Amino acid sequence: MLNVMSMKKTRCVIFDCEGTLVDSEVLCCRALSSVFESFGAELTVEQAMEHFVGGKLADILIDTRERLGLKVSIDVLEPLYRITLRNLYESELKPMNGAKALLDYLNGRNIEYCVVSNGPRDKILHALELTGLSDYFLGKVFSAFDTNSWKPEPDSILYSAMSMGYRPEECVYIDDSVKGLEAGVRAGITTFQLEGVNKTTYPGISRVIKNLRELEEMV
């Protein structure tokens, strides 16, 4: 739990994107299920959700492929997954509950914020545009591809803090996935977990929240 002093000095909130700002976890699991079932594997959405841990897409596809005993190239799986997910995004993607209200709250108190994701920049921008969040994040979008280092490595989070002009101790980070939480803790940034599909946590986080608006009392 944060003490009063640490709450007062929060100057920048760093958000993960998928499952944190945009309600994408179930859509990601549906895309994963669809792609693997197209190759004859049995992977229900519920099974995909059980193993959802976030991280680099190639690693997720490799782990799932090995678990299911398939021998399909990642060069085939990855573009098919991205196309499948893009179609789901365009028809169903919504912002997370409380996202816009929290961003308005931060704007009203002159607290900066940004987003950093393992996904490519164009995917992040597309998700923000589809959910009506893009205007909030003009010039505040960072990708693991910027640093060529993916969560659970802390580099992309530290890079986003530095690019925004703040030290790690002046920031808080919020993510829903285990690998994202690990990255935040390893970056030395106060880290919150937004409870999602996979409720597994990571040692060293400050608190688990169920709605983004809970963050208002902590920054």
PyMOL commands that set and color helices and strands:
alter all, ss='L'
color gray80, all
select helices_A, chain A and resi 4-8+25-37+45-50+57-68+74-92+99-108+121-130+134-137+144-147+155-164+168-170+178-186+212-218
alter helices_A, ss='H'
color red, helices_A
select strands_A, chain A and resi 12-15+112-117+141-143+171-175+190-194+207-209
alter strands_A, ss='S'
color yellow, strands_A
deselect
rebuild
show_as cartoon
